Amino acid sequence: MATTSAAIKAIFAALPHIKKVGTKHLWFDFDEEADVLYISLERPQRATDTDILEDGIFLRLRDKKVVGITVTNISKKFKK
């Protein structure tokens, strides 16, 4: 797992991209046992569809709007 300093740097690096999403709130849930990060742009998501991207990333959609992102094997993606 990334060090606290590295994790903070990664979060700050992501902020400009997160701002582009145009949402006022983000919720993060991490399932350590499953090694999955859930990011919700709305709560409840009420997703009606899922787009599967490469490398274990799933976009949760309601109609054509992204309401959530699921990232599997999260610790491997941020390993040094």
NORPE-V790707 format. One line per field, one symbol per residue. ss: DSSP state (h for helix, s for strand, l for the rest). phi: phi as a letter, one per 30 degrees, with the letter a starting at -180 (. if undefined). burial: # if it has 9 or more other ideal C-beta (glycine too) atoms within 8 Angstrom, else .. A space follows every 50 residues. Layout:
BEGIN
ss=???
phi=???
burial=???
END
This chain:
BEGIN
ss=lllhhhhhhhhhhhhhhhhhhlllllsssssllllsssssllllllllss sslhhhssssssllsssssssslhhhhlll
phi=.ddeddddddddddeddddddicdbbccbccdddhbcccccbbddhdcab cccdiicbcccbhccdcabcbdhddddcdd
burial=.#...##..#..........#....#....#...########..#.#... ......######...#########...#..
END
